[in-house]
Amino acid sequence: GQTRRDYGFWCPRHLHTSNGQGYKFLGIDQCAPPCPNMYFKNYELDVAKSFIGIVSIFCLCATLFTFLTFLIDVKRFRYPERPIIYYSVCYSIVSLMYFIGFLLGNRTA
């Protein structure tokens, strides 16, 4: 009979990524998948984007409420409680970025 040769899969040049990005495609390191939406359907991507947008609104409201409570009476929050305010401001900026990304869609990163 004929012998079958397995040439395996090698990553095409346009799919190669630089070191340290962590991409792995079909068992080959530093190789990115060819399509950005290869693993999910459009419906699943829309549900995920909507979920992230709604959660970012809730997070933004909660963190802004915490920060505004701090601004009403600054002396009330001494050392043990003060780092919570800093976390709240950081989380509000993060949730604001997710919300802006939700509003603007794929046009911005």
N, C-alpha and C positions, 0 to 999 in steps of 0.2 A: 504494500500500500504506500500511499504518499505520506510523507511526514509533513506535519503542519508546523509552521514557524510562527511563534508569537513575538511580534515586534513590539508589543506593549503600547502604552500610550505615552506620548511625550507632549509637553506643553508647547503650543504654538508661540511664536515670538511675540505676537500682539497681546497675549494673555499673561506674559511674565510680569511679576511684581518685584519690587525691591525687597531687600532683606528686612526682617523685623515687622512686617505687616501682618503676618500670621495667616495668610491665605493658603488654603489647601483644597485642591480640586481633583477628584478621582484618585486620591492617594498620592498626589504629587505636590510637594511643598513649593511655595512661591509661584503658584499658578492660580489665577482668578477665574471664576466661572464666566462664561461668555455673555450671559444676559443678566441685567440687574434684577429682574423679576423672575428668575428661573425657578425658584423653589416655591413661590406662592402665586395664587390666582389673584386677579385684579380685585375681586370682591374681598378676599382676605386682607389685601393691602389697604383697601378703603376702610374696612372695619378697624384695623390696627391704627390707622391715622386718625380716625374719629375718636377712638378710645384715648389715644395720647392727647388729643386736643381737649377732650372733656376733663381728663384727669389734670391736665396742666391748668385749666381754669379753676378747678377746685383747690389745687395747691397754691395758686397765686392768690386766691381769696383768703385762704387760711394764713398764709405767711404775711400778707399785707395787714390782716386783722391783728396779728401778733405784733407787728412793727408799729402799727398805729396805737395799740394799747400801750406800748412802751413810750411813745411820744407824748401821750397824755400826762403821764407821771413818771419822769425819768428817774427821780430819786428812789422810787419804789423798787427798782431793779438794781440790786447791789451785785457783788462779785459772783456768788454761786448761780444767780439767774441770768447775769449779763451775757454769757456765751450763747444762750439760747436765742437772744436777739440777733447776734451776729450770724448764727446758723439760719435764722429766719430770713435775714436779708439776702444771704447767699442763695438759699432755696428759692426765694422770690425771683431773683435774677435768672436762675436756671429755668424755672417754670415760665417766666416771661419769654425766654428764648424758644422754648418748645411751643408756646402759644403763637409767637410770631411765625415760627416755621409751619404751624398748622394753618394759619391764615394765608400765608404766601405760597404754600404748596412746595412743589419741587423746584421753584425758581431760585431759591436761596438755600444755602447749606447752614 
